[in-house]
Amino acid sequence: MSNQYINYSNFYIPEHVLDNHYFNEIGLTNEEIIAKSGIEQRRRTSSKENTNTMAIEAIKNSLDNLPYPLKEVDLIIGATYTPYDTIYSVAHAIQQYFDISNAKCFTVDAACSSFINAVEVATCFFIAKKAKKALIVCSENNSAYNNGKDKASGFLWGDGAAVAFISSERCSEQDIAIMDVNTTGLGNIGYSHESITLQPNNGGLKMPNGRDVFHHACTHLIAETKTILDRNNLAVSDMSYFIPHQANKRITNYVAKQFGLANSRVLSNIEQLGNTGSAGSLIALAQNKTRFQPDDHIVVSVFGGGYSSGSLLLKKM
C-alpha cells in the first residue's frame, strides 16, 4: 500500500485512580489481581465524564502540536464498544464540539481491535481519494457498563481515550508512516459469541470464558504480527517496538516470549490503566511517541472480543 502518515497522537485518562484494594470487598487481593492480569490500578471517569467528553479532551490535548488546522480534517472515525449514546456517536460529538463542517463522520465497533479497523477504513478512503485528513478517536468508558462485583473480570477494566490524526500526504517531520495495515474477522471461531459480552440489560460487561479469550488472543496476536512482518519482508529482529493490545499482562508476556522480545521493546500500560479496550494500544503509541527514532519499525497488534484481530506496521520518519 502507498504510505499514509500519523501526523500526531495523544490521549486522555481520567484523574480518579482505582487501585486493587478496591476489590478486597469481593474477596480479591492485590496479589491475586496482579497474578491474574498484571494490573495494579486503573482509571475511572467522574460523574461529569463519559466516552464523548474523554475523546474531546484527548483532541484538546493535541491541538497545540497538530501541524494543520483541525478544520482541515475531512474524515472522523470513532471507535468504541462503550458508547455514551448509540445514535449521537462519539464521532458526531467531536464534529459538533469542534464545528468540523466538511468531514464524513461515523463510528466503528470491532471491540478491542477497533483502532486498527478504523485505520484500515481511513486508508481505504485515502486510496479512493474521498478524504485527505482523518481523525481517529478511540474512547472507552468501561466503568459505565462494568459490574465491579464480578470476580471473573470486573477488576480488569479501565477508562481512557486516545486520538490519531492521519493524512494521505506527509505533513511534518514528526510524522510516522503507516507502512501496512491488516484486519481479520474471527467471529466463526471458539466461543466468540459468548466469551466477552456487553448486554446492558443482562449484567453489562462480562467475560465468562476468559480461557478461550486468552488462547485465541495469544494465537492471533502472534499470527497478525507474523503476517504483517512477512508481507513487508521484515524479521522479528527488525521490529524496534511491539505494542500489543493492552488486555492482560500474561498475554503480553507470552507473546513477547514467543518472539524473544526484550522487555524494553514491548510497550505496555495495562499495569497502570487496566484494559482500556480499543483505546489501549493507541494510548500506548501516544505515550511513547517521543521514544521513537528515525527508521524505527513499530508493530501494533490487537485482538478483540467477538472475535477480531489486526496489525499495523509503522515506521518513524
C-alpha positions in Angstrom: 0.0 0.0 0.0 1.1 3.6 -0.5 2.1 5.3 2.6 -0.2 7.2 4.9 1.0 9.1 7.9 0.1 9.5 11.5 0.7 13.3 12.0 0.1 13.3 15.7 -1.4 11.2 18.5 -2.4 12.0 22.1 -4.6 10.7 24.9 -6.7 11.5 27.9 -7.1 9.5 31.1 -9.4 10.4 34.0 -7.8 11.7 37.2 -9.5 9.2 39.5 -7.3 6.2 40.3 -8.8 2.9 41.5 -6.2 0.5 42.9 -6.6 -3.2 43.5 -7.6 -2.8 47.2 -11.0 -1.6 46.0 -11.8 -5.2 45.1 -10.9 -6.6 48.6 -14.6 -6.4 49.4 -15.4 -9.0 46.8 -12.7 -11.3 48.0 -9.9 -10.4 45.6 -6.5 -9.4 46.9 -4.0 -7.1 45.3 -1.6 -10.0 44.8 -4.3 -12.2 43.1 -5.2 -9.4 40.6 -1.6 -8.8 39.7 -1.0 -12.5 39.3 -4.2 -12.9 37.1 -3.7 -9.8 34.9 -0.6 -7.7 35.8 -3.0 -4.8 36.6 -2.0 -2.6 39.6 -4.5 0.2 39.1 -7.0 1.6 36.6 -8.7 5.0 35.9 -12.3 5.7 36.4 -14.4 8.5 34.9 -16.1 11.1 37.2 -19.9 11.7 37.2 -19.2 14.5 34.7 -17.2 12.4 32.2 -18.2 9.9 29.6 -17.0 8.4 26.3 -17.6 11.6 24.4 -16.0 14.0 26.9 -12.8 11.9 27.2 -12.5 12.0 23.4 -12.9 15.7 23.3 -10.2 16.2 26.0 -7.8 14.0 24.0 -8.3 16.2 21.0 -7.8 19.4 23.1 -4.5 17.9 24.3 -3.4 17.6 20.6 -4.3 21.0 19.2 -1.0 22.8 20.1 1.0 20.2 18.2 -1.2 19.4 15.2 0.6 20.5 12.0 -2.6 21.9 10.4 -5.9 23.5 11.4 -8.3 21.0 12.9 -11.0 22.1 10.5 -8.9 20.6 7.6 -10.0 17.1 8.9 -12.4 15.7 6.3 -13.0 12.3 7.9 -13.9 11.5 11.5 -13.9 7.8 12.6 -15.0 7.0 16.1 -14.0 3.6 17.7 -15.8 2.3 20.8 -17.9 -0.5 22.2 -18.9 1.6 25.2 -20.8 4.5 23.7 -22.4 7.3 25.7 -25.1 7.5 23.1 -25.7 4.8 20.4 -27.2 7.4 18.0 -25.2 10.6 18.7 -21.9 8.8 18.4 -18.5 9.8 19.7 -17.6 10.8 16.1 -20.6 13.1 15.9 -19.9 14.6 19.3 -16.4 15.5 18.0 -17.8 17.1 14.9 -20.3 19.1 16.8 -18.0 20.3 19.6 -15.2 21.4 17.3 -17.6 22.5 14.4 -15.8 20.4 11.8 -18.3 21.1 9.0 -16.9 19.2 6.0 -16.0 15.8 7.4 -17.6 12.5 6.8 -18.4 11.1 10.2 -19.2 7.6 11.7 -18.2 5.2 14.4 -16.9 1.6 14.0 -17.1 -1.3 16.6 -14.9 -4.4 16.4 -14.5 -4.5 20.2 -10.9 -4.0 21.3 -9.5 -4.3 17.7 -11.5 -1.2 16.6 -8.4 1.1 16.4 -6.8 -1.0 13.7 -10.2 -1.4 11.9 -10.6 2.4 11.9 -7.1 2.9 10.4 -7.8 0.4 7.7 -11.1 2.2 6.8 -9.3 5.5 6.7 -6.6 4.2 4.3 -9.4 3.0 2.0 -10.9 6.5 2.0 -7.5 7.9 1.1 -6.9 5.4 -1.7 -10.3 6.2 -3.1 -9.5 9.9 -2.9 -12.6 10.5 -0.7 -10.6 12.0 2.1 -7.1 13.5 2.8 -7.0 14.0 6.6 -8.7 11.7 9.1 -9.2 11.9 12.8 -9.5 8.5 14.6 -11.0 8.7 18.0 -10.8 5.7 20.4 -12.7 6.1 23.6 -13.8 3.5 26.2 -15.8 4.2 29.3 -15.8 0.7 30.6 -16.9 1.7 34.1 -20.3 2.8 32.7 -21.0 -0.8 31.8 -18.9 -2.8 34.2 -20.0 -4.8 37.2 -17.3 -4.2 39.8 -18.6 -7.1 41.9 -17.9 -9.6 39.1 -14.9 -11.6 40.4 -14.2 -13.1 37.0 -13.5 -9.9 35.1 -14.8 -6.8 37.0 -11.3 -5.8 38.1 -9.9 -5.7 34.5 -11.4 -2.6 33.1 -10.2 1.0 32.9 -11.4 4.2 31.2 -9.5 6.3 28.7 -9.3 7.8 25.2 -6.8 8.4 22.5 -6.7 10.1 19.1 -4.7 9.8 16.0 -4.6 12.3 13.2 -3.8 10.6 9.9 -3.2 12.1 6.4 -2.7 10.8 2.9 0.4 13.0 2.5 3.3 13.8 4.8 2.7 16.9 6.8 5.7 17.4 9.2 9.0 15.9 10.5 7.1 14.3 13.4 5.1 12.1 11.1 5.1 8.3 11.5 4.5 6.4 8.2 1.8 3.7 8.1 3.5 1.1 6.0 0.8 -1.6 6.2 -2.4 -2.5 8.0 -4.3 -5.7 8.2 -7.5 -6.8 9.9 -9.1 -10.2 10.3 -12.7 -11.2 11.2 -12.8 -14.2 13.6 -16.4 -14.4 14.6 -16.6 -18.0 13.5 -14.1 -19.5 15.9 -14.1 -20.7 19.5 -16.6 -19.2 21.9 -16.6 -15.9 20.1 -20.3 -15.3 20.7 -20.2 -15.7 24.5 -16.6 -15.3 25.7 -16.9 -11.5 26.2 -20.3 -9.8 26.1 -21.8 -6.4 26.8 -25.5 -6.6 27.1 -26.8 -3.6 29.1 -30.0 -5.4 30.1 -28.2 -8.6 31.1 -25.5 -7.6 33.5 -23.3 -5.4 31.4 -19.7 -6.1 30.6 -18.8 -9.8 31.2 -16.0 -12.2 30.4 -17.5 -15.7 31.3 -14.9 -17.6 29.2 -11.6 -16.0 29.8 -9.7 -19.2 29.0 -11.0 -19.1 25.4 -10.1 -15.4 25.1 -6.6 -16.0 26.4 -5.9 -18.8 24.0 -7.2 -17.0 20.9 -5.7 -13.7 21.9 -2.2 -15.3 22.2 -2.7 -17.2 18.9 -3.8 -14.3 16.8 -1.6 -11.6 18.2 1.3 -13.8 17.1 -0.3 -14.6 13.8 -1.1 -11.0 13.0 2.4 -9.8 13.8 4.0 -12.5 11.7 1.7 -11.7 8.8 2.4 -8.0 8.6 6.2 -8.6 9.1 6.3 -11.3 6.4 4.2 -9.1 4.0 6.9 -6.4 4.3 9.9 -8.7 4.2 10.8 -7.9 7.8 12.0 -10.2 10.5 11.2 -10.0 14.2 14.6 -8.6 14.8 13.6 -5.6 12.5 10.8 -4.7 14.9 12.1 -1.9 17.1 8.9 -1.8 19.3 5.9 -4.0 19.8 2.6 -2.6 21.1 0.1 -5.4 21.9 -3.5 -4.9 22.8 -3.5 -4.0 26.5 -5.7 -6.8 27.6 -3.7 -8.8 30.1 0.0 -8.7 31.0 0.1 -12.5 31.0 -0.9 -12.4 27.3 1.7 -9.7 26.6 4.4 -11.7 28.3 3.5 -14.9 26.5 3.6 -13.3 23.1 6.8 -11.4 23.8 8.4 -14.7 24.9 7.4 -16.4 21.7 9.1 -13.7 19.7 12.1 -13.5 22.0 11.5 -9.8 22.7 13.3 -8.0 25.5 11.0 -6.0 27.9 12.5 -2.8 26.6 10.9 -3.5 23.1 7.4 -4.2 24.4 5.3 -1.1 25.3 2.7 -1.6 27.9 0.4 0.5 30.0 -2.0 -2.1 31.4 -0.3 -2.1 34.8 -1.4 1.5 35.5 -4.5 1.8 33.3 -6.1 -1.6 33.2 -7.8 -2.9 30.0 -8.9 0.3 28.2 -10.4 -1.6 25.2 -9.8 -0.2 21.7 -8.1 2.9 23.2 -5.3 0.9 24.9 -2.9 0.3 22.1 -3.4 3.9 20.8 -2.8 5.3 24.2 0.5 3.3 24.4 1.5 4.6 21.0 0.8 8.2 22.0 2.6 7.7 25.4 5.7 6.6 23.7 5.8 8.7 20.6 8.9 10.7 21.7 10.8 7.4 22.2 10.7 6.5 18.5 13.8 7.3 16.4 14.1 7.6 12.6 13.8 4.3 10.8 12.3 2.5 13.9 9.7 -0.1 12.9 6.7 -0.3 15.3 4.1 -3.1 15.2 0.7 -2.7 16.8 -1.1 -6.0 17.2 -4.7 -6.3 18.6 -7.3 -8.8 19.4 -11.0 -8.0 20.1 -13.9 -9.9 21.6 -16.4 -11.1 19.1 -13.7 -12.1 17.8 -11.5 -10.0 15.5 -7.8 -9.1 15.2 -5.5 -6.8 13.4 -2.0 -5.4 13.0 -0.4 -2.1 12.0 3.2 -1.6 10.7 4.6 1.8 11.4 7.9 3.5 10.6 9.3 6.6 12.2 10.3 9.1 9.5 
